[in-house]
């Protein structure tokens, strides 16, 4: 029996019952189908697709159209998982009105269930405006890759008391603004545990320790499909890159030597039809 569609109410119930929430990223149809078959709770069409799927140097260049293109492919594959579209850089920063318009595109055009945006207290009004329009919002605080330059690189956030207090306040402000869930990225585990305890909505950790209500990783990192760099918080469950490379090399060799295609891979014409040629 297939699993029913995951809902926000179910995610909130998981927090209440202390059941961990699972999230992975996907950017294409075949990957999303695999994640859904594995009963992953939530699938994030992350702006990390800018790097791991589209080859950009950071998450900043990816456009709304590119994010929507990837989101549509993921939505077509998924039957059960809750799908979150990641709002790219400058799709929500200019104004609350623009943010609502772009968030609406993820729901109306791509078919996502919710959107995610980066930023703390300074984006509470933006979250409030999107939620008011009837669109669920997942927050994202701590290390926010779209602002990596401002943060002086990809560094752990909230390591001192002042920074930690700001993150706690941001989490509370986003919850008050109507966010249904918050991603905590690259913050000390003790800080993540405190935020998780003080919020009524679920927290999803990435480099934030085991006490968050759930965890998220980039699929390509878990599968060994992105070797440009590997963050400390990543666990690689399989290394597919050399396996795929070896398969491609074998294919190349077999084509060049005439081994492929073999007799089992070709179609035959009957002798009678061949004699008519």
PyMOL commands that set and color helices and strands:
alter all, ss='L'
color gray80, all
select helices_A, chain A and resi 8-16+29-37+49-52+64-77+96-110+121-132+145-147+161-177+189-198+219-222+240-257+263-265+271-275
alter helices_A, ss='H'
color red, helices_A
select strands_A, chain A and resi 21-25+42-45+82-86+114-116+137-142+181-185+202-206+214-217
alter strands_A, ss='S'
color yellow, strands_A
deselect
rebuild
show_as cartoon
